């Protein structure tokens, strides 16, 4: 492996949890930009903030009836996701990392899609003359938050079973609460307050997973045997490819980019509320079943 390839691999959070659009497009482009920026003094948090503003433009552009402006909305969301890759890759290339940056990065996508749902509802209101479309928009937004939350949890858990280094971002609720108490800045306090709620939902939705982790800690401490790690990863990876990846940014936006230019934006709300929530339910059911098997063994 040459130096450039080594650098590229080092810039990835983990190749194990990347899906095809990331590996083929977003990550390679993000890596090239991160390499150009690493000696400029531009920090990952600056890129994160920029990505929030770029992605936020998609909602208002999707509201327009011009196909050219809708195309610009698609480009803005794609660009924002490239920047979202850049901030993480730049952080790994430069070693400039922070807990606040990681949490802020996680909220970026929530901001983009909140505005998208609001402006899609406004578009439907103008078309049909009723504000009732804000109801499915709200349900879609809440569904999205829950789906993204659980997806992130499962992917971070997978990395925890790959290695300690790759899984160091996997935290239980007590660790998050401890970080909240230790943080002295107002912004940090606010972000960690919301992150506590974020983590609490993950814990409450996965009781069998929590039991499995508790069982492993009592038996092995921090040294889970490699054969157990490998077997869990194999089952987790299959589940990610067949179910969980549909709830990622890439899985969601492929459908969004197909629907919005047609003008039938209500169809996207249907996809988000019905189809993706069914996939979420199946994912949790199957993942909990895997964890129960490991706990019993």
C-alpha positions in Angstrom: 0.0 0.0 0.0 1.5 3.3 -1.1 1.7 6.4 1.1 -1.3 8.1 -0.4 -3.5 5.0 0.1 -2.3 4.7 3.7 -3.2 8.3 4.3 -6.6 7.7 2.7 -7.3 4.7 4.9 -6.2 6.7 8.0 -8.6 9.4 7.1 -11.6 7.1 7.3 -13.5 6.5 10.5 -13.8 2.9 9.4 -14.1 1.2 6.1 -16.2 -1.5 7.8 -19.2 0.8 8.2 -19.0 2.8 4.9 -21.5 2.1 2.2 -20.9 2.1 -1.5 -21.7 5.8 -2.3 -19.3 6.8 0.5 -16.5 4.6 -0.7 -17.0 5.4 -4.4 -17.6 9.1 -4.2 -18.0 11.0 -0.9 -14.9 9.8 0.9 -12.4 10.0 -2.0 -13.6 13.6 -2.7 -13.6 14.5 1.0 -10.0 13.1 1.3 -8.7 15.3 -1.5 -10.2 18.4 0.0 -9.0 17.5 3.5 -5.4 17.0 2.2 -5.6 20.5 0.6 -6.8 22.0 3.9 -4.7 20.3 6.5 -1.9 22.9 6.6 -4.1 26.0 6.2 -5.2 26.4 9.8 -8.8 25.7 8.9 -10.2 23.4 11.6 -12.7 20.6 11.3 -15.3 22.5 13.3 -15.1 25.4 10.8 -15.9 22.9 8.0 -18.8 21.5 10.1 -20.3 24.9 10.5 -19.9 25.6 6.8 -21.6 22.2 6.0 -24.6 23.2 8.1 -25.1 26.4 6.2 -24.6 24.7 2.8 -27.0 21.9 3.6 -29.6 24.3 5.0 -30.0 25.8 1.5 -31.5 22.5 0.2 -34.8 23.1 2.0 -35.6 26.5 0.5 -34.4 25.4 -3.0 -36.6 22.3 -2.9 -39.6 24.6 -2.2 -39.1 26.2 -5.6 -41.0 25.0 -8.7 -38.0 25.5 -11.0 -36.2 22.3 -11.8 -33.0 24.2 -12.0 -33.3 25.4 -8.5 -34.3 22.0 -7.3 -31.2 20.6 -8.9 -29.2 23.3 -7.1 -30.8 22.0 -3.9 -29.6 18.5 -4.7 -26.1 19.9 -5.4 -26.1 21.8 -2.1 -27.1 18.7 -0.1 -24.5 16.6 -1.9 -21.9 19.3 -1.3 -22.8 19.5 2.4 -22.3 15.8 2.8 -18.9 16.0 1.1 -18.0 18.7 3.7 -19.4 16.5 6.4 -16.9 13.9 5.2 -14.1 16.5 5.0 -14.4 17.6 8.7 -14.0 14.0 10.0 -11.2 13.2 7.5 -9.4 16.5 8.3 -9.7 15.8 12.0 -8.1 12.3 11.6 -5.3 13.7 9.3 -4.4 16.5 11.6 -5.3 15.0 15.0 -7.4 18.1 15.8 -10.5 16.4 17.4 -13.0 17.5 20.0 -16.1 16.0 21.7 -18.0 19.2 20.9 -17.1 18.8 17.2 -18.2 15.2 17.1 -21.6 16.1 18.6 -22.0 19.2 16.4 -21.2 17.0 13.4 -24.0 14.6 14.4 -26.5 17.5 14.6 -25.6 18.8 11.1 -27.8 16.3 9.2 -30.7 16.9 11.6 -30.6 20.6 10.7 -30.5 20.0 7.0 -33.5 17.6 7.0 -35.6 19.7 9.5 -35.5 22.5 7.0 -36.2 20.1 4.1 -39.3 18.8 5.8 -40.5 22.3 6.7 -40.2 23.5 3.1 -41.7 20.4 1.6 -44.7 20.9 3.9 -44.9 24.6 2.8 -44.8 23.5 -0.9 -47.7 21.1 -0.3 -49.6 23.8 1.6 -49.3 26.1 -1.4 -50.4 23.3 -3.8 -53.4 22.0 -1.8 -54.3 25.1 0.3 -54.1 23.4 3.7 -51.5 23.4 6.5 -52.3 19.8 7.5 -49.2 18.7 5.7 -47.2 20.0 8.6 -48.5 17.0 10.5 -46.8 14.3 8.3 -43.8 16.7 8.0 -43.5 16.6 11.9 -44.0 12.8 12.0 -41.4 12.4 9.3 -38.9 14.6 11.1 -39.3 12.8 14.4 -39.1 9.4 12.6 -35.9 10.6 10.9 -34.3 11.6 14.2 -35.1 8.2 15.7 -33.9 6.3 12.6 -30.6 8.3 12.4 -30.1 7.9 16.1 -30.4 4.1 16.1 -28.4 3.7 12.9 -25.5 5.7 14.3 -25.7 3.6 17.5 -25.5 0.3 15.6 -22.6 1.5 13.4 -20.6 2.8 16.4 -21.3 -0.5 18.2 -20.0 -2.4 15.2 -16.8 -0.4 15.4 -16.6 -1.2 19.1 -16.4 -4.9 18.2 -13.8 -4.2 15.5 -11.2 -2.7 17.9 -10.8 -0.5 20.9 -9.4 2.3 18.8 -12.1 2.3 16.2 -14.8 1.9 18.8 -13.7 4.5 21.2 -16.6 6.8 20.3 -19.1 4.1 21.6 -20.2 5.4 25.0 -22.8 4.4 27.5 -25.2 6.9 29.2 -23.1 7.2 32.3 -20.0 8.3 30.3 -22.1 11.0 28.5 -23.5 12.2 31.8 -20.0 12.4 33.3 -18.8 14.5 30.3 -21.8 16.8 30.8 -20.9 17.4 34.4 -17.2 18.0 33.6 -17.8 20.5 30.7 -17.6 24.1 31.7 -18.6 26.0 28.6 -22.3 27.0 28.0 -22.3 25.7 24.5 -20.7 22.4 25.6 -23.3 22.1 28.4 -26.2 22.6 25.9 -24.8 20.1 23.4 -24.1 17.5 26.0 -27.6 18.0 27.5 -29.2 17.1 24.1 -26.6 14.3 23.7 -27.8 12.8 26.9 -31.3 12.6 25.5 -29.9 11.2 22.2 -28.0 8.5 24.1 -31.0 7.7 26.4 -33.2 6.9 23.4 -30.5 4.5 22.1 -30.4 2.7 25.5 -34.2 2.5 25.9 -34.7 1.1 22.4 -32.2 -1.7 22.8 -32.7 -3.6 26.2 -31.2 -6.9 24.9 -28.2 -5.1 23.6 -27.7 -3.4 27.0 -28.0 -6.8 28.7 -25.4 -8.3 26.4 -23.0 -5.5 27.0 -23.5 -5.8 30.8 -22.9 -9.5 30.5 -19.7 -9.0 28.5 -18.3 -6.4 30.9 -18.9 -8.6 33.9 -17.2 -11.6 32.2 -14.4 -10.0 30.2 -14.0 -6.3 31.4 -12.5 -4.4 28.5 -11.1 -7.6 26.8 -13.9 -9.3 24.9 -12.4 -12.3 23.2 -11.6 -11.9 19.5 -13.7 -14.9 18.4 -16.8 -13.3 20.0 -15.9 -10.0 18.4 -15.6 -11.6 15.0 -18.9 -13.6 15.3 -20.8 -10.5 16.4 -19.2 -8.4 13.6 -20.2 -10.9 10.9 -23.9 -10.8 11.9 -23.9 -7.1 12.5 -22.4 -6.5 9.0 -25.0 -8.5 7.3 -27.7 -6.6 9.1 -26.2 -3.3 8.1 -26.1 -4.2 4.4 -29.6 -5.6 4.3 -31.5 -3.2 6.5 -29.6 -0.5 8.4 -27.9 1.2 5.4 -31.4 2.1 4.0 -31.7 4.6 7.0 -28.3 6.4 6.3 -27.9 9.7 4.5 -27.2 7.8 1.3 -30.1 5.4 1.6 -32.5 8.3 2.3 -31.3 10.8 -0.3 -31.3 8.4 -3.2 -35.1 8.3 -2.8 -35.4 12.0 -2.0 -33.5 13.0 -5.1 -35.8 10.8 -7.2 -39.0 12.2 -5.8 -38.5 15.9 -5.3 -38.0 16.8 -9.0 -41.3 15.0 -9.9 -43.3 17.4 -7.6 -45.0 14.5 -5.7 -43.2 15.4 -2.5 -45.9 13.9 -0.3 -44.5 10.5 -1.6 -41.3 11.2 0.3 -43.2 11.7 3.6 -44.9 8.3 2.9 -41.5 6.7 2.3 -40.0 8.2 5.5 -43.0 7.5 7.8 -44.0 4.1 6.5 -41.2 2.4 4.6 -38.2 3.5 6.7 -40.1 3.0 10.0 -40.8 -0.6 9.0 -37.1 -1.0 8.2 -36.3 0.5 11.6 -38.6 -2.0 13.4 -37.1 -4.9 11.5 -33.6 -3.7 12.2 -34.2 -3.4 15.9 -36.0 -6.7 16.1 -33.1 -8.6 14.3 -30.4 -6.8 16.2 -32.0 -7.5 19.5 -32.3 -11.2 18.5 -28.6 -11.3 17.7 -27.8 -9.8 21.1 -30.1 -12.2 22.9 -28.3 -15.2 21.3 -24.9 -13.9 22.5 -26.2 -13.2 26.0 -27.6 -16.8 26.2 -24.3 -18.3 25.0 
